[in-house]
Amino acid sequence: MQVYGEEVDELVTAVPDLLGALSPRLGLCAWLRRLLYVGRCMPGFADAMSGAGEALTGQCRQAYRPLVDALSALVDANVAAGTITPGTTAEDVLVLLGPLWRVGADSEEGEGGEQGARAERLYDVLMRGLCPESGPRGQ
């Protein structure tokens, strides 16, 4: 995860701005969309996130924890707003998001192809389940 420090920093520092400018639901949608994009464009990042979730020790914990804390702030804001079921954790959300990083990972068509469209559809399904009031594209 240390290699992806810039991406982690961008995701972590975006949370206060998102919560200040958008509803908690839309802030979460925007943040998760960015996380999904980073993971799909940088397969090593997705692999590191998966590994970090399984072994939260030492350096891995230092790199992973800020992302979990950032996502926790977004999840907590949504719980307070009533858009996510109480008891949902950032780790729960990451487990749900994880498989989307792998959709089309072996494909050479890029984000704009069929697999990218599939990942977007599945992301929309995830968001409707996580935040039931979310419409298509997290609206």
N, C-alpha and C positions, 0 to 999 in steps of 0.2 A: 504493500500500500504506500510505502514511502515514495515510490516512483511517481505516484499520482497525487502528490501533495498539492499541486496547483488546482487540480479538479476538485479535490476534497475541500480546499480552502474556499473556492468559489461557491460550492454547494452549502457549506457551513455559513459563510457570511451572507448568503442570499436570504436566509430565513427571516431575520428581523424586517428587511425591506418587503418581503412577500406578505408577512403578517400585517405590516403597516399599510400596504397599498391594496390588498385584496381580502376577500372574505377568507376565513380559515380553509374552507373547502377548495376554493380556487387557488389559494397559496399552496396547499398540499398537492393539488393536481399539477401545478406548474413545476414544483420542485421535483416530484416523482417523474414527470416527463423528462426533465433535464437529467436526472439520475439514470433513467432508462436509456436516454440518448448516449450518455457517456459510456455506459456499460455495453451498449451495442456497437459503438464506434471503437471502443478500446477493450477487446475481449480480455486482455490481461487484467483490466480493472475489475470486470465482472468476476473473473477467477479469483482475484485477490479478495473481493468482497465475500465470495462464497467461502473461501478459506478462512477469512477473518471471523466469520460468523461461527465457524466450527472450533476455532482455537483462539479464544480471546486471552492471549498471554503476551507479555513483553512488548516488543515493537509493534506487533500486529494490533494489540489492544490500543496502543497510543494512536495509531492511524485510523482505526475503525471507530473508536469511541466518539470522536467529534461528529461523525456522520450519524451515528445512532442518537446522540444528544440533539442534533439539529432536527432529525426526523421526529424525535420524541416531542420537541416543542410544537411541531406542526400537528402531530397526532393529538397532543393534549389540548391544543387550541380548538381542534375539531370536536373532541369529546365535550369540552366546555360549551361549544356552540350547538351541541346536540346532533352533529352530522356524522359522528362515528360512535359506534357502540362502546360504552365504558368497558374498560378492561382490555381493549385493543392496544397492543404495544408496537413500538417501532420495529422490533424484531419480527413481529407477526407480518407487518407490511413488507419487510425485506424478503421474508420467506415467500410471500406471494409474488413479489416482483421478480425474484431470481430466475424463474424459468423463462420469463420474457426476454432476458438477455441472451438466451440461447436460441431463440427462434431465428432460424436462418443463419446461424453463426458460421456454418460451413459454406454458405452461399456467397457467390461473388457478385451478386446483383446490387448490393448496396442498400441503403435505407429507403430509396424510392421504389424498389421493386416489390414483387408479390410478398416476399417474406417481411419486408418493412411494413407493408399494409396489414399483414396478418398480426404483426406485433402491435400495431396501433389498435386493431380491433380487440385484441386480447387485453390491451391496456384499458380500453374503454369498459370492457366487461369487469376487470378488476376494480376500476373506480366506481362503477355502479354498485358493485357488491360492498365495497368499503364504505362509500358514502352514497347510500341509496337514493338520495335526492339528486345525484349527479346525472346529467343527461349525457348524450353523445359528446365526446371530446371534453368531458369534465365540465360542461357548461351548467 
